[in-house]
């Protein structure tokens, strides 16, 4: 099924390019983490240098975004550096904060802290495990999901704590939780497809840097 989706995506992109059905269109890709903050700023930046262009979005895992950029179906993408197959251009660190339901508390020690995370492979999941282990905090994953939306849904049941991007407001129903060791920001990269308009690329990269500054 995954291979079929990729074949269809490449086919659809080829048809759009041959028929020019989208006119002046820029496709922006973003990891799910802080996408609600990245995409509006990227849209504004791109449209400032290309007035009237149409902006399309793709939200996906970092590795798949890199593939999409390399084959030309995404013009500019923002991804987690550790999860990408290529380094790209460093644009800053995404701050991360623990989130849980209001008044949530972990079970008494020595019970492990219940965690909710995106399923492997996930750079932020690895960052969670490594940080807690370094501080001697016992933890166990009690819920995971293929995408961020599923992580938020599980966290809203009160079953555990999740590590989320700390850019913009907290997700509905969740609040920052300060009872666990802080986690350092995770490096982010931006990539552009070969042949992309230099002014568009520069504007998009600067917009991401400004957000993460």
C-alpha positions in Angstrom: 0.0 0.0 0.0 2.8 2.4 0.9 4.6 1.7 -2.4 1.3 2.3 -4.3 0.8 5.6 -2.6 4.2 6.8 -3.7 3.7 5.7 -7.3 0.4 7.6 -7.4 1.9 10.7 -5.8 4.7 10.7 -8.4 2.2 10.1 -11.2 -0.1 13.0 -10.0 2.9 15.4 -9.7 4.0 14.5 -13.3 0.4 15.2 -14.6 0.3 18.5 -12.8 3.7 19.5 -14.2 2.8 18.5 -17.8 -0.6 20.2 -17.8 0.4 23.1 -15.6 -3.0 22.8 -13.9 -1.8 24.6 -10.8 -0.2 27.5 -12.4 2.3 29.3 -10.1 2.2 26.8 -7.2 4.6 26.3 -4.3 4.4 23.1 -2.3 5.6 23.3 1.3 6.3 20.3 3.4 6.5 20.2 7.2 6.9 17.7 10.0 3.9 17.5 12.2 5.7 19.0 15.1 4.7 22.7 15.2 3.2 22.5 11.7 0.5 24.9 12.8 3.2 27.5 13.4 5.5 26.7 10.5 3.0 26.6 7.7 1.3 30.1 8.1 4.7 31.8 8.3 6.1 29.9 5.4 3.0 30.8 3.3 3.3 34.5 4.1 7.0 34.4 3.3 6.6 32.7 0.0 3.7 34.9 -1.1 5.6 38.0 -0.3 8.2 37.2 -2.9 5.8 35.5 -5.3 2.5 37.5 -5.0 -0.6 35.6 -6.2 1.1 32.1 -6.1 -0.9 29.2 -4.8 0.6 27.4 -1.8 0.0 23.7 -1.2 0.9 21.8 1.9 2.2 18.4 2.7 2.6 17.2 6.3 4.6 14.0 6.7 7.4 12.3 8.6 10.8 13.9 8.0 12.3 11.0 6.0 9.4 11.0 3.6 9.6 14.8 3.2 13.2 14.4 2.2 12.2 11.9 -0.5 9.5 14.2 -1.7 12.0 17.1 -2.0 14.5 15.0 -3.9 11.9 13.9 -6.4 10.6 17.4 -6.8 7.1 17.0 -5.5 7.8 19.3 -2.6 9.5 22.6 -3.2 10.5 23.5 0.4 10.3 21.3 3.5 11.1 21.7 7.2 12.1 18.5 9.0 13.8 17.1 12.1 17.5 16.9 11.3 18.1 13.6 13.1 15.2 11.9 11.3 16.2 13.0 7.8 18.5 11.1 5.5 20.2 14.3 4.5 21.4 17.2 6.8 19.8 20.0 4.8 20.3 23.6 6.0 20.3 24.1 9.8 17.5 26.5 10.8 17.5 26.3 14.6 16.3 24.1 17.4 12.7 23.3 18.1 11.9 23.7 21.8 10.3 20.7 23.5 8.1 20.6 26.6 6.3 17.9 28.5 2.5 18.1 28.2 -0.3 16.3 30.0 -3.9 16.7 31.1 -4.4 19.5 33.7 -3.6 18.2 37.2 -2.1 15.0 35.8 0.5 13.4 38.1 2.6 10.3 37.5 2.1 7.2 39.6 4.2 7.1 42.9 7.7 5.7 42.6 9.0 3.2 41.9 6.4 2.9 39.2 7.7 4.1 35.8 6.5 7.3 34.3 3.9 6.5 31.6 4.8 8.0 28.3 2.9 8.7 25.1 5.0 9.1 21.9 5.0 8.7 18.1 6.0 5.2 17.2 9.5 4.3 16.0 11.3 5.5 14.1 11.0 8.9 15.8 13.8 11.3 16.8 11.8 12.9 19.5 10.8 9.5 21.0 14.5 8.7 21.1 15.2 12.0 22.7 12.6 11.2 25.4 14.1 7.9 26.3 17.7 9.1 26.3 16.9 12.2 28.5 15.0 10.3 31.1 17.6 7.5 31.2 20.3 10.1 31.7 18.5 11.4 34.7 17.7 8.0 36.2 14.0 8.3 35.6 12.2 5.0 35.1 9.7 5.3 32.2 7.6 3.1 30.0 5.6 3.9 26.8 2.0 3.2 27.5 0.6 4.5 24.2 2.0 5.3 20.8 0.6 6.3 17.4 1.8 6.6 13.9 1.1 10.4 13.8 1.0 13.3 16.2 -2.8 13.5 16.2 -3.0 10.1 17.8 -0.5 11.0 20.5 -2.6 14.0 21.4 -5.7 11.9 21.5 -4.1 9.4 23.9 -2.7 12.2 26.1 -6.1 13.7 26.4 -7.3 10.5 28.1 -5.0 11.2 31.0 -3.0 8.0 30.6 0.4 9.6 30.4 2.7 12.5 29.5 3.9 13.5 26.0 6.8 15.6 24.8 5.6 18.2 22.4 6.8 21.2 20.5 6.8 24.3 22.7 6.1 26.8 19.9 2.7 28.5 20.0 -0.1 27.6 22.4 -0.5 24.2 24.0 -2.8 21.7 22.2 -6.4 21.8 23.3 -7.0 20.0 26.6 -3.3 19.7 27.5 -1.0 21.9 29.6 2.7 22.0 30.1 4.0 19.6 32.9 7.1 20.6 34.8 7.7 17.5 36.9 10.2 15.9 34.5 13.7 16.8 33.4 13.9 19.4 30.7 14.7 18.3 27.2 17.1 20.3 24.9 15.6 21.6 21.7 15.9 19.2 18.7 17.7 20.5 15.6 15.6 21.3 12.6 16.6 21.6 8.9 15.1 23.1 5.8 15.5 21.6 2.3 14.7 22.8 -1.2 14.2 20.8 -4.3 16.9 21.1 -7.0 16.1 24.1 -9.3 13.8 25.8 -6.8 13.5 29.6 -7.1 16.4 31.1 -4.9 14.3 34.0 -3.7 11.5 31.7 -2.6 13.9 29.3 -0.8 15.7 32.2 1.0 12.4 33.7 2.2 11.1 30.3 3.4 14.4 29.5 5.2 14.5 32.9 6.9 10.9 32.5 8.1 11.7 29.2 9.8 14.8 30.7 11.4 12.8 33.7 12.7 10.2 31.3 14.3 12.9 29.2 16.0 15.1 32.1 17.1 
